[in-house]
Amino acid sequence: MSTPLMELAVETLETPALTKAQLADLLFEQIGLNKRESKDMIDAFFDLVTDSLVSGTDVKISGFGNFQIRTKAPRPGRNPRTGEPVAIEARRVVTFHASPKLKDLVQDSADAA
């Protein structure tokens, strides 16, 4: 299964990444929104996801995966440089769990390569 997203050229030597600017360009090219509308739509989407996660609400995107907030309890740790014990405070972290559909697509593309 080939989509235009998979044909993006990556112009760096680092790990390939799909950027917000590239997503906006794809909306511009494939849907016909103007560049400003494309950028605004991408920004609004990520703002909505971010605001939901900050407020403690999980985000579920059908066929893609789930972003969840997890509260980690305080725990003992150590400074890796000195070995000195350090208390790690409680914190909230975002986790992502890919949907089975996304996992299958990724695995199928790895098998074809």
N, C-alpha and C positions, 0 to 999 in steps of 0.2 A: 504494500500500500504506500504510494508516494504522494506526499502533499507538498505544496510550495514551501512550507516551513522547513522541510528537510533539505531543501535546496539552497538554503542561505549560505552565503560565503562568509567565512570568518576571517577577519583581517589581522588577527593577532596570533602570536605564538603560544598564548596562554590557552587554558582549557576553553573550548568554544562555549559561548554563552549567548542566549537570546535576550536582547535588551528591550527596554520599554520603547526606545526609539525605533527599533526594528519592528516591533509589534505595531506601532503607529503607522509605519511605512506600509506594512502589509494591509492594514485597514484602508489606507489611502489607495493602494494599487488594486486590491481585490474587491472592495465594496463600493468604492467611489466617494467616500467621505473626503472632504478637503483636509489638508494637513493639520489645520488647527483643530477641527472636529475630531480627527483621529487621535491626536495627542490628548485632547480633553477627555475622550472616552476611555483611553488607557489609564490616565491619571485618576479618573473617577472610579474605575474598577478597583484599582489598587488602594485608593483611599477607603473605599467601602470595605474591602477585605481587612485592611489595617485597623479601621475603626471597630469592626466587629471583633477582631481578636483582642484589641486593647480593652474592650468592654467585657471580655470573658466569654464571648459567643463563638462557638466552633463554626468553621466555614466548610461546607460540603459542596463540592463541584462534581456533579454527576459525570461519570465516565473518566474523571481525572483523579480525584482524591479528596482527602479531608485534611484541613489544617485544624489542629486542636491545641488548646492551651493546657499545659500541664504544670501543676504547682509542685516544685521540688522542695522537700523539707530541708531544714538546716542540717549540716553534717560536718564531721571533722575532716580536715584535709591536711595537706602539707605543702610547704613551699618547695618546689622541685629543685631549686638552686641550693637552698641551705638545709633542706630536710626538716626545717622548723615546723611544728604543728600550727595550723591556721584554721580558724572557724570559717566555714563557708555558709553564708547567710541563705535563708529561704529565698526562693525566686520563682518567677513564672517563666516558662519557656514555651516556644511554639514548636510543635512537632508536625510532620507531614507524613501521611500514610497514603501511598498510591492505591488507586482502585485496582481491582483485578483486571479490568479492561485495559488500563494503562500498562500494568505489569506485563500483560500478554503481548501488547503491541511492542513494547521495548524488547521483550525476549524474542519475538518473531523477527525483529529487525537484526538482533544480534546473531540469530541462527542463520539468517540469509547472508550475513557478511562473511 
